[in-house]
Amino acid sequence: MGRYLTDQQITDFRNDGFLVLPNFAPAERCLQLRERALQLAEQYVPSPEQATVFTADGTPQHASDDYFLSSGEAIRCFFEKDAFDADGRLRAKAHLSLNKLGHAMHDLDPVFSSFSRTPELAAVAHDIGMANALLLQSMYIFKQAHIGGEVTCHTDHTYLWTEPRSVVGFWFAIDDATRENGCMWAVPGGHRWPVRTRSRLNDARTSTVTDVLDPAPYPLDNLVCLEAKRGTLVLLDGAVPHLSAANTSDKPRHAYTIHAIDGAAEYLDDNWLQRPTLPLRGFSVN
Ligand SMILES: O=C(O)CCC(=O)C(=O)O
């Protein structure tokens, strides 16, 4: 397999726990994915009465919802909390009120699958040491203008735990992500700290619970702003703390993210995301 990253980029990723790769995905492919995401949103959006709200601001309303818990093998639509008015009515059309689509578009939709599997992505995964990268989940994050919710500081290992730790986030800017519309921020070197929480299924497998391994919040003094133009790929080590602010601007901030794990690591069976019938596949096109 060919190399994609330089030695310096690999060193930067190891040192910082993230790496920003501008111009990774061609703009036209990003726009094609954007259009497809909006089509899927229209096609799959449930009626507002059956809506599952997804929040990443510390108030997980989705945590005990079967629509969420069984979405690892499906294409599901999750609403923004602020999409509803005080009477519980949607302020905008349903498919324009979504927080995200998740979590198996990369396996179930041809447009998403082809965006998610390229020789370049396979090479990047290999370059950062993933011997057998497997695509575990995909999320299309709308971060809609005005209502796009905050994502509080977290690590991805918290949610997608393997032994040893192996999850890596492959986050693509589908729109330009700026300070105004809620770009991501990360703590350089924070991936060397032990991960402080683990989210997992309860014994009845009906809800997620959080094990607090260290109650101290992650120190955020050195946060780095990850502004990203359309087509930028941001790699995130599974233990690097990262976050994004709410989008209060009038510009949407669409992003697409894939979380991959290493097939050599053990994926725990009390992680919320389970794939009982759909085998995991890698980044290679075939
Ligand atoms: O897109 C965002 O604002 C956050 C995404 C994120 O936390 C992730 O992909 O792990």
The ligand as a Tripos MOL2 file, in Angstrom:
@<TRIPOS>MOLECULE
LIG
   10     9     1     0     0
SMALL
NO_CHARGES

@<TRIPOS>ATOM
      1 O1        -18.4830   17.8280   14.6240 O.co2     1 LIG1
      2 C1        -18.4130   18.1370   15.8200 C.2       1 LIG1
      3 O2        -18.6830   19.2410   16.2180 O.co2     1 LIG1
      4 C2        -17.9550   17.1250   16.8310 C.3       1 LIG1
      5 C3        -17.6000   15.8260   16.2250 C.3       1 LIG1
      6 C4        -17.0190   14.8560   17.1720 C.2       1 LIG1
      7 O3        -16.9400   15.0760   18.3510 O.2       1 LIG1
      8 C5        -16.5250   13.5980   16.6530 C.2       1 LIG1
      9 O4        -16.6320   13.3420   15.4480 O.co2     1 LIG1
     10 O5        -15.9890   12.8070   17.4730 O.co2     1 LIG1
@<TRIPOS>BOND
     1     1     2 2
     2     2     3 1
     3     2     4 1
     4     4     5 1
     5     5     6 1
     6     6     7 2
     7     6     8 1
     8     8     9 2
     9     8    10 1
@<TRIPOS>SUBSTRUCTURE
     1 LIG1         1 GROUP 0 **** ****
